[in-house]
């Protein structure tokens, strides 16, 4: 009987995966461990940094886009001015040419 007592202590049942990990309810089951408080803090900081970098890049892209749009509008205005001047020159030539006749 002394042996049986020692054997029972030595043969403590191994913990099941279900006891050691959390698992999904669907199949196939995926076992996982929840994050520790420290891991959560690190992940949140990484996320904040990533979001700040993303916001900075988006602001930079918007700035570049505004500059491109401004340059495009300036070119359009310059073309209009050039076209208007050419039309005026053409009219002057036509008027001065018709008065010579």
N, C-alpha and C positions, 0 to 999 in steps of 0.2 A: 504493500500500500504506500510505502514511502516512495517507491519508484514512480508510481502513478501520479503522485502529487508533483514531483519534479518534472515529469514528462508533460503534464498539463501546463506548467509554467513556461517551459521551453517552447512548446508548440502553440504559443499565442497566435491567434489567427492573423494572417497577413492582411493589411488594410487593402480594401478594394479600391480600384480607381475612382469609383463613385465617392468614396470617403476622402480621397486626396485631392480631387479636382472637381470643378463644376463641369457639367456636360450639357450639350444641346438636347432638346427633347425629340428632335427629328432624327431620322436615320440617313446616313450613317452618323453615329454619335461623335461629336467633336468634344474632346476634353480640353479644358482651359483653366487657368488660374486668374483670379481677379488681380488687378494692379494694386501694388502697395501704395500707401499715401505718398511716399517719396517719388515713386514712378509717376503718379498722377501729377504731382507738382512739376516734374521735369517735362512731361508731355504737354501740359498746359503752357509752360514757358516756351517750348518749341513751337507750339501752335501760334502763340502770340507773336513770336519773332517772324514766323512764316507769313502771318496775316499782315504784319507791318511791312514786310518786304514786298508783299503783293500789292498793298495799297500804294507804296512808293513807286513801284513799277507802273501801276495803272495811272497814277498822277503824271508820271513822266511821259507815258504814251499819249495821254490826253493833251499835254502841253505841246508835244511834237505835232500832233494832229491839228491843234489850233494854229500853230505856226505855219503848217503846210496850207491850211485853208486860207489864212491871211495872205500868204504869198500868192496863192491861186487867184484870190479876189483882186489883189494888186495887179497881177498880170492881165486879168480881164479888163480892169479899168484902163490900164495903159494901152491895151489893144484898141479899146473904144476911142480913146483920145487920138491915137495914131490914125485910126480909120476916119474919124471926124475931120482931122486935119487934111487927110488925103482927099476927102470929098470936097472940102472947101477949096483946096488947090485946083481940083478938077473943075469945079464950078467957075472959079476965077478964069481959068484958061478958056472954058466954054464961052463965058460972057465976053471976055476980051477978044476972043476969036470971032464971035458973031458980030461985034461992033466994028471990026475991021472991014467986014464985007460991005 
